[in-house]
Amino acid sequence: MSTVLRGLIGVVHLQAMPGDPAYREGGFQAVERAALADAEALARGGADALIVENFGSAPFPKSTEGNRLPPHQVAFLALVVRECLRRTGLPVGVNCLRNDTISALGIAAATGASFVRINVHTGAYVTDQGLIEGEADRSLRYRLALGARIELAADVLVKHAAPLAPLGPVEAVQDCFDRGLADGVVISGIATGAPVDEALLRQAREAAGSRPVLLGSGLTPERADTLAPLATGAIVGTWLKVDGKVRAPVDEERVRRLAAAVKGRFLPPG
């Protein structure tokens, strides 16, 4: 049973780095300073774990076979993940947007990270990057070859996407767990920071049984009473930023507020 897909997981959004269309100045060093400042604020505020993602590198490649992340992004993500582990002592995960599980698993194995998040693990989804097909067979065999215990959190009905064929939450959750062999699933709203539909979350929770279910967006102190008891944890980025703006730095006081609001409310895995 999962020991890391639980609690309040704070997101470290990397700014645009050299080579990205939105990059302006400061080099990799400036991106690293901002990322580590966010990681330390999350840790001081009471986050239980962190996840690092290349958020500022939009527009993203599909990141599947033949269109992976560029090597400099993979290398830089590994450096940041390793330093987050060293500075905070918290479990750290990695998400290689849009869907590069292979690179994420490689980073995790090389750095000692605990988990990865993958947006499309099973099935096929229409996204702003085009049609993305899951690579569960490839990624799970790669994880086995690496010999590392890296947990895989798979999105279900992922945000900014629509399934190619009609797919309900129960079927999607069961496919991720029973056919995709994911360690946990992530349930999000329709966009970054958007609230999760409570009815959908309840269906996903029932389909998952005792297995981990993470909230993937939209958790706030006001929603903690209703949403947290239906999940083992939550991945939170936008609300934890200054004024709730996704491109702002992490606000340590907001982290404290949310950590206090969810304390003792999440379901224990199992």
C-alpha positions, 0 to 999 in steps of 0.5 A: 500500500502506498506510503507517499501518495497521501497528505498535502503535496505542494507543487513546485512549478518551474518557471520558463527555462532557456529554450522555452518560448516564455523564457526571458532572462536569468538563466537556469540559475534564476529558475532554480532559485525560484523553485527552491524558494517555493520548495522551502516555503512549502516545507515550512508551511507544513506540506507533507510532500512536494512534486516538481513539474516543468510548468513554465515550459508550455507549450508542451510536447506530447512527451510520448515515444518519439517526442520526449522532453528535450535533454536539458529539461530532463537534466534540470528537473533532476537537479531541482528534484535532488536539491528539493530532497536535500533541502526539505527532507520531504518525499518528492515526486516529478511530473514531466509535462505533458506526458513523459513518464519515461523521463520522469521515472528516470529522474526519480530513479537517479535522484531518489524521488518517491513518485511520478505523476502521469496525465495519460497512463491508460487510454487515449485523450484529445488534448491541446497537444493533440491525441495522446495515448497512454504508455502503461506497458512501456513505463511499467516495464521501464520502472521494473528494469530500473529496479526502483520503488517509484510510485505512479499516480495516474490522472483519471479523466485528466484536466485540459483533455477529453477521452477519445471515446466515452469513458466514465469515472468508474471505468477509468479508475478501474482501468488505471488500477486493474489494467494499468497497475497504477499505485494511485489515481488523481482526480482533477477539475477541468483546468488548473486550479479548478474545483473537483466535481464532488459527485465524480470524486465520490464515484472515483473513491468508490471504484478505487476501494482502499487504494489511493485517490488524490485530489488534483486541483481546486482544494481550498480551506473552504472545501476541505471539509467536503473534499478531503475525507474522500481522498488520501491526499491532494496535489495543490499548486495554484491556491498556495501561491500569493493571491492564488495566482499560479505564476506567483511565488508560494505563500507560506502562510497560505500553505499553513492555512491549508495544512491546518484545514486538512489536518486529520481529514484525509483518508488513510491509505488502505 
